[in-house]
Amino acid sequence: MRETSSTNHVALVTGANQGIGAATARALAAGGVAVLCTYLRPRGPGEGDAADPYHAARSIDGEEVAAQIRRAGGRAEAFEADLGDPAVPGRLFDMAEDRLGPVDILVNNASGWIQDTFTPDPADRFDRPLRPVTAQTWSRQFAVDAMAPALLIGELARRHRARGADWGRIVGLTSGGELGFPGEVSYGAAKAAQTDYTLSAAAELAALGITANVVQPPVTDTGWVTDEVRRFVASSPTHFHVADPDEVAKTIVFLASDEAALITGNVITLR
């Protein structure tokens, strides 16, 4: 999908008001894809505070991204919804079909990120506050990062079959490593579950012309990267770059293209 091309494809991108999600929505739209940008701004004391660049970025209205796309000549709609509500995936597909057309590209980018841990430490190595694992931290994290992607994949597959479609793309975003994600244990576990769902979809939906892959971005500056984080990456034997969201979006857009027809069932680690 080149920037000058026009397609009949429609993408649903979750968490598309900032960071990798917003960059992916803009990049897909530049290639002629119509995009439904879904998002949920944080609620609660201190969240969205201008003094905290990460929470400030998460508080951006997704309509701003959709408006940018429309000003550039693309087609986009924005809708704020809580993916922790199991009724939301169906409503998102209904909205996309009503305003843009049937969804054939799904990007599961949104996260209900909560930093919980089994340790008694009050903060991580970057002085970000930690909280203990509880039923509340587990349920919120898994609802957004595991349940919602599973339901969205299921909704895509059901509607795809019903209309006799033969082309589809699913891309999930993951994080963590061989030893889970110390310091962000529920986040890492929920992302591992999403990875498993996506790889299962690659096997089960291949006959329908749907590919499904997972991208593990490098450390990506979505507003939370500090000088200390950059020094950590520079000294790490496994982290090579601090990426810009637009760089990660290029890989996602490629996986959503015709050229990536034979790439499916993979976890693609960017460094």
Summary of the structure (lengths in Angstrom):
residues: 271
radius of gyration: 17.8
end to end distance: 24.0
largest distance: 53.6
contacts: 930
relative contact order: 0.14
helix: 42%
strand: 17%
